Every structure is written in C-alpha cells, then in structure tokens.
Amino acid sequence: MERTFSHLDAQGNVTMVDVGDKIPSKRVAVAEAVVELAPATLELLKKSALPKGDVLACAKIGGIMAAKRASQLIPLCHSLNLSYADIRFEVRDMPPQVRIEAEARTVGNTGVEMEAIVAAQSAAAIIYDMCKAVQRDIVISRVRLLHKSGGKSREFNASELPA
C-alpha cells in the first residue's frame, strides 16, 4: 500500500487540503496541557497573590483567543468559525500543578483539533508568563488531544496516562 500525505500534491509540493467537498458535521475537540509549579507558586496562584494578577482568568481569556486564531499560527490550518471555545482548569496540590482542558466546537468541513491544542498550549504559556516573576523553572507538559468527534474519522478518545 502506497502512503500519501494529505498536505503534499502529486509533485511533492506543500499544499492546503481542499475540504470543500466534505460534508459539514458537528466537530468537537478537547486537548490538555499540564503546568507543573512549585508548591509556593501554586499557593500564590490559588490566593490570587501573584504580582501580575488573576492568573487563571487571564489564561482562560487568552486560551479562548488563541483557539480563534489557530489558523494564523499553524501553516495550512483552515480558518474556522468556532461555535464554542472554553478553557477549564483543575488546580492540583499533589503534585503541584494546573491541568488545563481546552475545548473547541464548530459545524464544518474540517476538525477543530488544532484549535483545542493551540488553546491549551497558549493557556499554559500564559500561566508561565503570569508566574515567572516568582518561579522560572515552571514545566509545561502533557500537551495532547484527549477527544475528537465528527467527520469521517469518527470519534477518538485518548487513553489514560499514568499520573
């Protein structure tokens, strides 16, 4: 079986995939990222006592904005009219971290996986930026797609990772 790449034409040139003939369907994607913090930094975050202000409010708004601009950041990513975007946080004491869940939805011809992933990564970067005054060795990890539905490839659900 010969493998073909969706973003290469017959001559091997990079091209944007034509999704014009695809049947529009409801598309949903959920991605995650984890921001690992020192216990003292996490306590400041929980108390809204960091020098730059409310970290999670800023990360939520910035993550949603990033989802809406994914096509401006990812080459060959289609520009989508999102019907919904959200960022959710789970603040964990042990280990000290913030787990980010980003969701994007649309009705269209192509999926919203990149929008969800870019949103999760951007929210994580914003948390880093808001906390870096008190901690520079923050780690951003586990960026991945958790769920996607809609379209020809149907549903995908990631398996659980060890804690």
N, CA, C and O of each residue as an XYZ file, in Angstrom:
652
protein
N       0.837     -1.168      0.000
C       0.000      0.000      0.000
C       0.892      1.245      0.000
O       1.788      1.380      0.834
N       0.636      2.137     -0.933
C       1.415      3.376     -1.019
C       0.808      4.421     -0.094
O      -0.395      4.679     -0.133
N       1.650      5.013      0.731
C       1.191      6.042      1.676
C       1.204      7.396      0.975
O       2.159      7.744      0.280
N       0.126      8.153      1.171
C       0.064      9.500      0.634
C      -0.043     10.476      1.803
O      -0.566     10.135      2.864
N       0.448     11.667      1.600
C       0.400     12.698      2.623
C      -0.612     13.751      2.200
O      -0.584     14.237      1.070
N      -1.499     14.095      3.111
C      -2.604     14.990      2.772
C      -2.151     16.407      2.434
O      -2.868     17.127      1.738
N      -0.980     16.823      2.909
C      -0.523     18.194      2.666
C       0.564     18.273      1.583
O       1.300     19.256      1.501
N       0.650     17.233      0.762
C       1.564     17.243     -0.385
C       0.779     16.940     -1.647
O      -0.079     16.058     -1.655
N       1.076     17.684     -2.733
C       0.421     17.387     -4.000
C       1.178     16.271     -4.728
O       2.139     15.719     -4.192
N       0.750     15.947     -5.931
C       1.344     14.841     -6.689
C       2.826     15.054     -6.987
O       3.555     14.085     -7.196
N       3.281     16.303     -7.009
C       4.680     16.617     -7.277
C       5.499     16.752     -5.988
O       6.695     17.034     -6.043
N       4.872     16.556     -4.849
C       5.584     16.660     -3.580
C       5.632     18.060     -2.992
O       6.372     18.307     -2.039
N       4.854     18.977     -3.547
C       4.809     20.349     -3.042
C       3.803     20.471     -1.892
O       2.769     19.804     -1.884
N       4.118     21.316     -0.943
C       3.211     21.563      0.173
C       1.950     22.235     -0.349
O       2.017     23.143     -1.177
N       0.801     21.783      0.141
C      -0.475     22.339     -0.282
C      -1.474     22.263      0.862
O      -1.357     21.415      1.747
N      -2.445     23.147      0.835
C      -3.528     23.106      1.809
C      -4.546     22.081      1.326
O      -4.849     22.026      0.134
N      -5.071     21.279      2.224
C      -6.061     20.267      1.874
C      -7.365     20.964      1.476
O      -7.818     21.885      2.155
N      -7.952     20.518      0.384
C      -9.246     21.049     -0.055
C     -10.343     20.283      0.670
O     -10.548     19.097      0.411
N     -11.046     20.948      1.573
C     -12.114     20.308      2.333
C     -13.496     20.687      1.804
O     -14.510     20.395      2.437
N     -13.529     21.334      0.650
C     -14.779     21.836      0.091
C     -15.811     20.783     -0.211
O     -17.006     21.074     -0.171
N     -15.394     19.560     -0.514
C     -16.344     18.502     -0.846
C     -16.770     17.674      0.369
O     -17.625     16.796      0.254
N     -16.177     17.954      1.528
C     -16.556     17.207      2.734
C     -17.932     17.660      3.211
O     -18.308     18.823      3.062
N     -18.659     16.733      3.777
C     -19.979     17.038      4.317
C     -19.807     17.695      5.679
O     -19.161     17.123      6.557
N     -20.373     18.889      5.873
C     -20.260     19.537      7.184
C     -20.883     18.673      8.279
O     -21.925     18.049      8.079
N     -20.237     18.649      9.419
C     -20.765     17.935     10.581
C     -20.339     18.669     11.838
O     -19.459     19.530     11.807
N     -20.979     18.313     12.949
C     -20.598     18.899     14.222
C     -19.226     18.341     14.590
O     -19.035     17.125     14.612
N     -18.279     19.219     14.877
C     -16.914     18.837     15.231
C     -16.616     19.316     16.644
O     -16.925     20.451     17.007
N     -16.014     18.440     17.433
C     -15.635     18.771     18.811
C     -14.227     18.236     19.045
O     -13.898     17.132     18.610
N     -13.402     19.011     19.725
C     -12.081     18.541     20.135
C     -11.785     19.069     21.535
O     -12.128     20.199     21.881
N     -11.137     18.217     22.327
C     -10.706     18.584     23.675
C      -9.240     18.215     23.793
O      -8.845     17.095     23.467
N      -8.433     19.159     24.261
C      -6.996     18.933     24.447
C      -6.626     19.291     25.877
O      -7.374     19.975     26.575
N      -5.461     18.817     26.301
C      -4.998     19.150     27.646
C      -3.553     19.594     27.621
O      -2.804     19.316     26.684
N      -3.188     20.288     28.675
C      -1.798     20.637     28.970
C      -1.690     20.681     30.483
O      -2.667     20.946     31.183
N      -0.486     20.416     30.979
C      -0.257     20.452     32.426
C       0.880     21.427     32.700
O       1.920     21.389     32.042
N       0.668     22.302     33.680
C       1.684     23.260     34.112
C       2.127     22.848     35.511
O       1.347     22.891     36.462
N       3.401     22.446     35.620
C       3.956     21.994     36.892
C       4.602     23.174     37.604
O       5.473     23.848     37.055
N       4.158     23.413     38.837
C       4.606     24.557     39.614
C       5.216     24.105     40.938
O       4.969     22.990     41.398
N       6.007     24.974     41.538
C       6.481     24.743     42.894
C       5.296     24.935     43.849
O       4.392     25.717     43.553
N       5.289     24.236     44.985
C       4.178     24.395     45.932
C       3.928     25.852     46.336
O       2.774     26.264     46.454
N       4.975     26.625     46.546
C       4.803     28.031     46.952
C       4.147     28.848     45.837
O       3.315     29.713     46.111
N       4.513     28.580     44.597
C       3.905     29.290     43.460
C       2.436     28.924     43.336
O       1.596     29.790     43.092
N       2.127     27.657     43.502
C       0.736     27.214     43.425
C      -0.101     27.882     44.512
O      -1.239     28.277     44.257
N       0.437     28.011     45.706
C      -0.288     28.677     46.790
C      -0.574     30.133     46.438
O      -1.678     30.622     46.681
N       0.398     30.822     45.875
C       0.187     32.211     45.451
C      -0.885     32.291     44.362
O      -1.725     33.191     44.371
N      -0.848     31.353     43.437
C      -1.849     31.313     42.367
C      -3.236     31.126     42.967
O      -4.173     31.837     42.604
N      -3.368     30.177     43.878
C      -4.669     29.897     44.491
C      -5.198     31.093     45.281
O      -6.412     31.285     45.362
N      -4.321     31.890     45.858
C      -4.718     33.058     46.652
C      -4.840     34.321     45.791
O      -5.123     35.399     46.313
N      -4.628     34.194     44.482
C      -4.596     35.355     43.567
C      -3.618     36.410     44.076
O      -3.902     37.607     44.054
N      -2.450     35.933     44.538
C      -1.459     36.823     45.150
C      -0.205     36.979     44.303
O       0.810     37.475     44.793
N      -0.254     36.567     43.046
C       0.902     36.749     42.165
C       0.956     38.188     41.669
O      -0.083     38.834     41.538
N       2.152     38.697     41.393
C       2.303     40.123     41.034
C       1.506     40.570     39.814
O       1.123     41.737     39.731
N       1.245     39.668     38.862
C       0.565     40.083     37.628
C      -0.956     39.950     37.696
O      -1.643     40.286     36.732
N      -1.493     39.466     38.821
C      -2.943     39.416     38.948
C      -3.527     38.030     38.839
O      -2.860     37.038     39.133
N      -4.787     37.961     38.410
C      -5.550     36.713     38.358
C      -5.068     35.843     37.196
O      -5.438     36.059     36.042
N      -4.252     34.874     37.522
C      -3.596     34.026     36.522
C      -4.608     33.244     35.695
O      -4.546     33.258     34.466
N      -5.525     32.573     36.347
C      -6.437     31.690     35.623
C      -7.441     32.459     34.769
O      -7.813     31.991     33.693
N      -7.883     33.621     35.222
C      -8.789     34.433     34.393
C      -8.076     34.877     33.118
O      -8.643     34.827     32.026
N      -6.840     35.306     33.269
C      -6.066     35.745     32.109
C      -5.808     34.577     31.154
O      -5.928     34.725     29.938
N      -5.451     33.406     31.718
C      -5.171     32.227     30.891
C      -6.427     31.739     30.170
O      -6.344     31.258     29.039
N      -7.573     31.857     30.808
C      -8.830     31.446     30.171
C      -9.132     32.317     28.958
O      -9.406     31.812     27.869
N      -9.080     33.618     29.159
C      -9.366     34.538     28.051
C      -8.342     34.369     26.927
O      -8.708     34.301     25.754
N      -7.064     34.301     27.289
C      -6.018     34.136     26.278
C      -6.117     32.822     25.528
O      -5.870     32.777     24.323
N      -6.476     31.750     26.226
C      -6.644     30.455     25.566
C      -7.784     30.469     24.561
O      -7.661     29.922     23.464
N      -8.891     31.095     24.938
C     -10.028     31.213     24.012
C      -9.632     32.049     22.800
O      -9.961     31.701     21.666
N      -8.929     33.149     23.041
C      -8.457     33.980     21.919
C      -7.546     33.172     20.994
O      -7.634     33.297     19.773
N      -6.678     32.350     21.567
C      -5.762     31.539     20.761
C      -6.522     30.528     19.911
O      -6.170     30.305     18.753
N      -7.555     29.918     20.470
C      -8.358     28.960     19.692
C      -8.920     29.631     18.444
O      -8.965     29.026     17.373
N      -9.345     30.879     18.588
C      -9.940     31.609     17.459
C      -8.900     32.014     16.416
O      -9.260     32.405     15.305
N      -7.620     31.925     16.759
C      -6.561     32.354     15.840
C      -5.618     31.225     15.423
O      -4.535     31.495     14.905
N      -5.997     30.002     15.634
C      -5.122     28.870     15.319
C      -4.648     28.884     13.867
O      -3.494     28.555     13.593
N      -5.510     29.256     12.951
C      -5.127     29.246     11.532
C      -4.063     30.288     11.210
O      -3.391     30.187     10.184
N      -3.902     31.285     12.074
C      -2.854     32.289     11.862
C      -1.502     31.820     12.389
O      -0.472     32.419     12.083
N      -1.505     30.754     13.176
C      -0.281     30.245     13.782
C       0.214     28.944     13.167
O       1.419     28.694     13.135
N      -0.698     28.117     12.681
C      -0.372     26.791     12.151
C      -0.449     26.837     10.629
O      -1.530     27.034     10.074
N       0.687     26.657      9.942
C       0.652     26.676      8.479
C      -0.327     25.627      7.936
O      -0.365     24.499      8.426
N      -1.093     25.992      6.955
C      -2.038     25.148      6.238
C      -3.264     24.758      7.059
O      -4.056     23.924      6.622
N      -3.431     25.344      8.233
C      -4.611     25.115      9.075
C      -5.754     25.964      8.522
O      -5.574     27.150      8.244
N      -6.918     25.362      8.364
C      -8.064     26.097      7.839
C      -8.591     27.094      8.869
O      -8.564     26.840     10.073
N      -9.060     28.209      8.380
C      -9.696     29.209      9.227
C     -11.118     28.742      9.499
O     -11.881     28.478      8.570
N     -11.472     28.640     10.779
C     -12.780     28.102     11.150
C     -13.605     29.127     11.903
O     -13.072     29.985     12.607
N     -14.899     29.023     11.744
C     -15.834     29.813     12.521
C     -16.248     28.957     13.715
O     -17.136     28.113     13.597
N     -15.611     29.170     14.858
C     -15.912     28.368     16.035
C     -17.284     28.730     16.590
O     -17.654     29.902     16.651
N     -18.021     27.717     16.987
C     -19.302     27.964     17.649
C     -19.121     27.994     19.163
O     -19.993     28.479     19.884
N     -17.975     27.470     19.653
C     -17.729     27.415     21.092
C     -16.251     27.188     21.329
O     -15.595     26.444     20.600
N     -15.740     27.835     22.352
C     -14.382     27.576     22.838
C     -14.385     27.816     24.336
O     -15.008     28.763     24.816
N     -13.692     26.962     25.075
C     -13.631     27.128     26.521
C     -12.318     26.568     27.041
O     -11.708     25.688     26.434
N     -11.903     27.100     28.173
C     -10.721     26.636     28.893
C     -11.172     26.332     30.316
O     -11.812     27.152     30.974
N     -10.819     25.128     30.775
C     -11.150     24.729     32.147
C      -9.858     24.365     32.878
O      -8.904     23.880     32.269
N      -9.841     24.602     34.175
C      -8.637     24.353     34.973
C      -8.950     23.414     36.123
O     -10.022     23.474     36.726
N      -7.998     22.553     36.410
C      -8.030     21.720     37.604
C      -6.736     22.016     38.355
O      -5.652     21.650     37.900
N      -6.849     22.670     39.489
C      -5.685     23.010     40.303
C      -5.458     21.848     41.269
O      -6.329     21.506     42.069
N      -4.270     21.250     41.177
C      -3.947     20.070     41.990
C      -2.823     20.403     42.967
O      -1.812     21.000     42.597
N      -3.025     20.001     44.223
C      -1.985     20.221     45.229
C      -0.863     19.197     45.123
O       0.303     19.530     45.334
N      -1.205     17.953     44.797
C      -0.199     16.901     44.716
C      -0.359     16.101     43.447
O      -1.376     15.430     43.271
N       0.601     16.149     42.570
C       1.715     17.081     42.577
C       1.209     18.494     42.289
O       0.135     18.661     41.711
N       1.979     19.517     42.689
C       1.516     20.893     42.477
C       1.488     21.242     40.985
O       2.529     21.362     40.339
N       0.278     21.399     40.459
C       0.140     21.652     39.025
C      -1.237     22.203     38.712
O      -2.171     22.134     39.512
N      -1.317     22.750     37.520
C      -2.598     23.165     36.964
C      -2.796     22.361     35.692
O      -1.997     22.445     34.759
N      -3.867     21.583     35.663
C      -4.229     20.831     34.455
C      -5.224     21.690     33.678
O      -6.226     22.159     34.218
N      -4.919     21.878     32.407
C      -5.741     22.706     31.529
C      -6.486     21.789     30.570
O      -5.909     20.856     30.010
N      -7.755     22.060     30.391
C      -8.539     21.354     29.386
C      -9.139     22.413     28.474
O      -9.856     23.302     28.932
N      -8.845     22.316     27.189
C      -9.347     23.271     26.201
C     -10.304     22.557     25.259
O     -10.006     21.469     24.767
N     -11.442     23.167     25.013
C     -12.444     22.580     24.126
C     -12.784     23.561     23.016
O     -12.905     24.764     23.246
N     -12.935     23.027     21.809
C     -13.347     23.832     20.655
C     -14.431     23.071     19.905
O     -14.385     21.845     19.796
N     -15.408     23.816     19.387
C     -16.508     23.208     18.621
C     -16.825     24.066     17.400
O     -16.648     25.284     17.394
N     -17.298     23.378     16.378
C     -17.808     24.049     15.187
C     -18.717     23.089     14.444
O     -18.761     21.899     14.758
N     -19.434     23.594     13.470
C     -20.092     22.764     12.466
C     -19.398     23.133     11.173
O     -19.465     24.278     10.727
N     -18.726     22.155     10.566
C     -17.972     22.483      9.370
C     -17.409     21.273      8.670
O     -17.775     20.130      8.945
N     -16.480     21.569      7.730
C     -15.909     20.564      6.844
C     -14.600     19.984      7.364
O     -14.074     19.039      6.777
N     -14.066     20.527      8.449
C     -12.788     20.047      8.964
C     -12.775     20.158     10.484
O     -13.542     20.921     11.072
N     -11.907     19.398     11.096
C     -11.896     19.289     12.545
C     -11.313     20.482     13.275
O     -10.733     21.384     12.669
N     -11.478     20.469     14.593
C     -11.045     21.567     15.448
C      -9.938     21.135     16.414
O      -9.750     21.753     17.462
N      -9.208     20.075     16.060
C      -8.139     19.591     16.935
C      -7.059     20.647     17.152
O      -6.602     20.846     18.278
N      -6.648     21.325     16.078
C      -5.583     22.316     16.215
C      -6.033     23.494     17.077
O      -5.235     24.058     17.825
N      -7.294     23.861     16.974
C      -7.812     24.959     17.783
C      -7.747     24.603     19.269
O      -7.359     25.432     20.092
N      -8.125     23.376     19.609
C      -8.083     22.944     21.013
C      -6.643     22.841     21.516
O      -6.350     23.255     22.637
N      -5.747     22.294     20.699
C      -4.347     22.146     21.113
C      -3.677     23.506     21.276
O      -2.973     23.736     22.260
N      -3.889     24.405     20.325
C      -3.303     25.754     20.424
C      -3.858     26.482     21.647
O      -3.125     27.206     22.320
N      -5.130     26.298     21.934
C      -5.732     26.939     23.110
C      -5.099     26.420     24.398
O      -4.781     27.207     25.290
N      -4.914     25.114     24.504
C      -4.305     24.534     25.707
C      -2.860     25.008     25.873
O      -2.440     25.369     26.972
N      -2.110     25.005     24.777
C      -0.712     25.448     24.842
C      -0.608     26.927     25.199
O       0.263     27.320     25.974
N      -1.482     27.738     24.642
C      -1.445     29.171     24.925
C      -1.829     29.457     26.372
O      -1.198     30.285     27.029
N      -2.852     28.783     26.868
C      -3.229     28.970     28.266
C      -2.068     28.582     29.183
O      -1.818     29.258     30.181
N      -1.360     27.504     28.855
C      -0.197     27.085     29.645
C       0.908     28.136     29.599
O       1.520     28.442     30.622
N       1.163     28.683     28.424
C       2.192     29.719     28.293
C       1.810     30.982     29.070
O       2.674     31.655     29.631
N       0.535     31.294     29.098
C       0.083     32.461     29.853
C       0.274     32.228     31.351
O       0.686     33.137     32.071
N      -0.023     31.021     31.822
C       0.235     30.712     33.236
C       1.718     30.883     33.530
O       2.089     31.467     34.548
N       2.572     30.372     32.638
C       4.014     30.562     32.826
C       4.343     32.056     32.926
O       5.042     32.484     33.845
N       3.841     32.829     31.990
C       4.141     34.265     31.967
C       3.671     34.957     33.241
O       4.370     35.818     33.773
N       2.511     34.592     33.723
C       1.956     35.234     34.918
C       2.678     34.820     36.200
O       2.630     35.537     37.199
N       3.351     33.659     36.174
C       4.028     33.134     37.368
C       5.543     33.299     37.342
O       6.198     33.075     38.360
N       6.104     33.677     36.224
C       7.567     33.681     36.089
C       8.274     34.667     37.009
O       9.472     34.521     37.251
N       7.573     35.654     37.521
C       8.198     36.600     38.449
C       8.623     35.913     39.743
O       9.552     36.367     40.413
N       7.941     34.813     40.098
C       8.293     34.107     41.333
C       8.925     32.736     41.080
O       9.496     32.138     41.992
N       8.823     32.237     39.840
C       9.406     30.925     39.528
C       9.728     30.846     38.039
O       8.854     31.046     37.195
N      10.977     30.556     37.728
C      11.386     30.451     36.316
C      11.409     29.008     35.803
O      11.353     28.796     34.592
N      11.490     28.031     36.675
C      11.656     26.645     36.226
C      10.324     25.894     36.124
O      10.259     24.693     36.385
N       9.296     26.596     35.752
C       7.981     26.000     35.522
C       8.074     25.057     34.320
O       8.749     25.362     33.336
N       7.400     23.923     34.406
C       7.411     22.949     33.318
C       6.011     22.838     32.734
O       5.031     22.670     33.459
N       5.935     22.934     31.416
C       4.692     22.701     30.678
C       4.828     21.331     30.030
O       5.795     21.066     29.317
N       3.848     20.457     30.284
C       3.963     19.087     29.783
C       2.598     18.536     29.385
O       1.568     19.193     29.535
N       2.625     17.329     28.881
C       1.435     16.544     28.543
C       0.449     17.273     27.647
O      -0.761     17.164     27.851
N       0.929     18.002     26.675
C       0.023     18.620     25.708
C      -0.402     17.514     24.752
O       0.429     16.885     24.096
N      -1.708     17.289     24.685
C      -2.192     16.215     23.810
C      -3.683     16.349     23.559
O      -4.410     17.013     24.298
N      -4.108     15.696     22.494
C      -5.527     15.620     22.175
C      -6.159     14.550     23.055
O      -5.665     13.425     23.119
N      -7.250     14.897     23.734
C      -7.967     13.939     24.572
C      -9.162     13.331     23.844
O      -9.467     12.150     24.009
N      -9.830     14.148     23.040
C     -11.072     13.702     22.403
C     -11.289     14.479     21.115
O     -10.975     15.667     21.029
N     -11.828     13.796     20.120
C     -12.332     14.460     18.929
C     -13.515     13.665     18.430
O     -13.548     12.438     18.519
N     -14.482     14.386     17.904
C     -15.627     13.726     17.296
C     -16.068     14.524     16.089
O     -15.766     15.710     15.956
N     -16.791     13.843     15.209
C     -17.269     14.454     13.982
C     -16.358     14.121     12.821
O     -15.191     13.772     13.000
N     -16.909     14.233     11.641
C     -16.114     13.977     10.443
C     -16.001     12.502     10.101
O     -16.577     11.640     10.765
N     -15.245     12.238      9.053
C     -15.108     10.890      8.508
C     -14.399      9.925      9.458
O     -14.745      8.745      9.507
N     -13.420     10.410     10.206
C     -12.643      9.515     11.063
C     -13.341      9.199     12.382
O     -12.776      8.509     13.231
N     -14.534      9.686     12.556
C     -15.366      9.387     13.718
C     -14.748      9.878     15.020
O     -14.102     10.925     15.065
N     -14.961      9.097     16.086
C     -14.569      9.548     17.417
C     -13.193      9.010     17.824
O     -12.830      7.877     17.506
N     -12.442      9.851     18.535
C     -11.164      9.453     19.130
C     -11.187      9.847     20.595
O     -11.593     10.954     20.949
N     -10.747      8.927     21.441
C     -10.586      9.204     22.872
C      -9.234      8.679     23.294
O      -8.935      7.499     23.110
N      -8.407      9.557     23.864
C      -7.075      9.168     24.304
C      -7.167      8.253     25.518
O      -8.094      8.348     26.322
N      -6.204      7.383     25.627
C      -6.156      6.515     26.803
C      -5.552      7.304     27.967
O      -4.837      8.287     27.777
N      -5.864      6.841     29.165
C      -5.343      7.488     30.370
C      -3.818      7.348     30.427
O      -3.259      6.310     30.072
N      -3.174      8.401     30.874
C      -1.733      8.358     31.118
C      -1.491      8.186     32.605
O      -2.314      8.605     33.419
N      -0.364      7.571     32.974
C      -0.067      7.479     34.413
C       0.145      8.873     34.995
O       0.631      9.779     34.318
N      -0.226      9.021     36.250
C      -0.107     10.336     36.906
C       1.324     10.769     37.065
O       1.587     11.848     37.596
